[in-house]
Amino acid sequence: MDYQLVPMDKSHLKQVAEMDAAYFSRPWSQDSWESELYNTTVSLVVAETEEGYVLGYGVLGVILDEGCLEKLAVRPEYRRQGVAQAILGSFLRYGQEHLAFITLEVRDDNAPAIALYAKNGFVEVGRRKNYYAEVQRDALLMTREFFGEEGPR
């Protein structure tokens, strides 16, 4: 499967907003997505085909030396093919150069996502009880620290 990682731009907004609404219990509006395009503290990345079809996307917020993985999603038919790993890997490479850590929240029943994060060095550091109240699920807090790392893991 051929795709490339590119910065998200206006041409991606409709597809990303539709995916977000389909995959997340708290989706962002298309207007929110558009405003994030101009937010200098956020990195928005999409995996797209040569034809511009969005396979997946990721959002990393950064304040000083702290990163927060806000969103990471891949269309179901392209999961388990390395797309999420590629997007996450781009954020981890940035983190190794510029951040002390990246943190995230993941629904406690999302085993594939938890496995991906654990494989990439994230560890569970806490739990938010009933964080996803609309589906009565907890959020796991996971963090990947970069202090003292030498090169990619």
VENMOKA-V17110 format. One record per residue. OMEGA is omega in whole degrees, -180 to 180 (NA if undefined). NEAR is the number of other C-alpha atoms within 8 Angstrom. D_CENTER is the distance of its C-alpha to the mean C-alpha in Angstrom with 2 decimals. Layout:
# VENMOKA-V17110
omega->OMEGA near->NEAR d_center->D_CENTER
omega->OMEGA near->NEAR d_center->D_CENTER
This chain:
# VENMOKA-V17110
omega->-180 near->2 d_center->20.60
omega->174 near->5 d_center->20.33
omega->176 near->8 d_center->17.31
omega->174 near->8 d_center->16.08
omega->-180 near->10 d_center->13.04
omega->173 near->8 d_center->14.04
omega->178 near->8 d_center->13.25
omega->174 near->11 d_center->12.83
omega->-176 near->7 d_center->16.30
omega->-178 near->7 d_center->18.50
omega->-178 near->6 d_center->19.23
omega->-167 near->11 d_center->15.77
omega->-177 near->12 d_center->15.79
omega->-180 near->8 d_center->17.83
omega->-178 near->8 d_center->15.90
omega->180 near->11 d_center->12.45
omega->178 near->13 d_center->14.25
omega->178 near->8 d_center->15.99
omega->-178 near->10 d_center->13.08
omega->180 near->11 d_center->11.45
omega->-179 near->11 d_center->14.98
omega->-170 near->6 d_center->15.45
omega->-176 near->8 d_center->12.50
omega->179 near->7 d_center->12.00
omega->177 near->8 d_center->15.05
omega->-177 near->5 d_center->14.36
omega->173 near->9 d_center->13.37
omega->176 near->9 d_center->13.69
omega->177 near->7 d_center->16.86
omega->177 near->9 d_center->17.31
omega->177 near->6 d_center->19.04
omega->178 near->8 d_center->16.16
omega->-179 near->11 d_center->13.93
omega->179 near->10 d_center->16.96
omega->178 near->8 d_center->17.53
omega->178 near->8 d_center->14.08
omega->-176 near->11 d_center->15.19
omega->179 near->6 d_center->17.89
omega->-176 near->7 d_center->16.19
omega->179 near->5 d_center->16.82
omega->-176 near->7 d_center->14.62
omega->172 near->11 d_center->11.33
omega->180 near->10 d_center->9.86
omega->-176 near->11 d_center->8.82
omega->173 near->12 d_center->8.77
omega->169 near->15 d_center->10.09
omega->-177 near->14 d_center->11.77
omega->175 near->14 d_center->15.19
omega->178 near->11 d_center->18.63
omega->-179 near->8 d_center->21.67
omega->179 near->5 d_center->22.62
omega->178 near->7 d_center->19.51
omega->-177 near->7 d_center->18.11
omega->178 near->12 d_center->14.33
omega->-178 near->12 d_center->13.13
omega->-180 near->14 d_center->9.36
omega->177 near->15 d_center->6.89
omega->-180 near->14 d_center->3.81
omega->176 near->12 d_center->4.91
omega->174 near->13 d_center->6.38
omega->-178 near->11 d_center->9.64
omega->172 near->11 d_center->12.57
omega->-176 near->7 d_center->15.99
omega->-179 near->5 d_center->18.61
omega->-179 near->9 d_center->17.44
omega->177 near->10 d_center->14.76
omega->176 near->14 d_center->11.00
omega->176 near->10 d_center->8.73
omega->-175 near->13 d_center->4.99
omega->-177 near->10 d_center->5.61
omega->172 near->8 d_center->3.66
omega->-177 near->12 d_center->2.81
omega->178 near->11 d_center->6.57
omega->176 near->11 d_center->9.62
omega->-176 near->9 d_center->13.17
omega->-177 near->5 d_center->15.23
omega->179 near->4 d_center->17.76
omega->178 near->9 d_center->15.47
omega->180 near->10 d_center->13.82
omega->177 near->6 d_center->15.26
omega->175 near->5 d_center->16.00
omega->-178 near->7 d_center->13.65
omega->179 near->13 d_center->11.23
omega->178 near->12 d_center->8.05
omega->180 near->8 d_center->9.92
omega->180 near->9 d_center->10.64
omega->179 near->15 d_center->7.34
omega->179 near->10 d_center->6.49
omega->178 near->8 d_center->10.18
omega->178 near->8 d_center->10.29
omega->179 near->9 d_center->8.46
omega->177 near->8 d_center->10.77
omega->176 near->9 d_center->13.67
omega->-179 near->9 d_center->13.32
omega->180 near->13 d_center->13.16
omega->-178 near->12 d_center->16.27
omega->-167 near->6 d_center->18.11
omega->-171 near->7 d_center->17.34
omega->172 near->13 d_center->15.88
omega->-180 near->12 d_center->17.47
omega->168 near->13 d_center->14.38
omega->178 near->13 d_center->10.72
omega->179 near->11 d_center->10.51
omega->172 near->10 d_center->8.51
omega->179 near->10 d_center->10.12
omega->179 near->11 d_center->10.25
omega->-172 near->10 d_center->13.21
omega->178 near->10 d_center->15.98
omega->-180 near->5 d_center->16.94
omega->-175 near->8 d_center->13.76
omega->180 near->7 d_center->15.36
omega->179 near->6 d_center->13.48
omega->180 near->8 d_center->10.06
omega->179 near->10 d_center->12.23
omega->178 near->8 d_center->14.05
omega->-179 near->9 d_center->11.25
omega->179 near->11 d_center->10.26
omega->179 near->9 d_center->14.05
omega->-178 near->7 d_center->14.85
omega->171 near->7 d_center->12.87
omega->176 near->7 d_center->14.82
omega->177 near->11 d_center->13.04
omega->178 near->9 d_center->15.87
omega->-179 near->8 d_center->16.47
omega->180 near->8 d_center->18.03
omega->-179 near->7 d_center->18.71
omega->174 near->8 d_center->18.61
omega->-177 near->9 d_center->18.73
omega->176 near->7 d_center->21.42
omega->-180 near->9 d_center->21.08
omega->176 near->9 d_center->17.98
omega->-173 near->11 d_center->17.30
omega->-178 near->7 d_center->21.00
omega->176 near->5 d_center->21.03
omega->177 near->6 d_center->20.49
omega->179 near->8 d_center->21.99
omega->175 near->12 d_center->19.27
omega->171 near->12 d_center->18.32
omega->170 near->14 d_center->15.00
omega->173 near->13 d_center->14.70
omega->-179 near->13 d_center->13.82
omega->-178 near->14 d_center->12.64
omega->172 near->12 d_center->13.07
omega->179 near->10 d_center->13.38
omega->-179 near->8 d_center->16.34
omega->-178 near->10 d_center->17.55
omega->173 near->6 d_center->21.13
omega->179 near->4 d_center->23.67
omega->176 near->7 d_center->21.59
omega->178 near->4 d_center->23.42
omega->-178 near->5 d_center->21.49
omega->175 near->6 d_center->18.59
omega->NA near->3 d_center->18.50
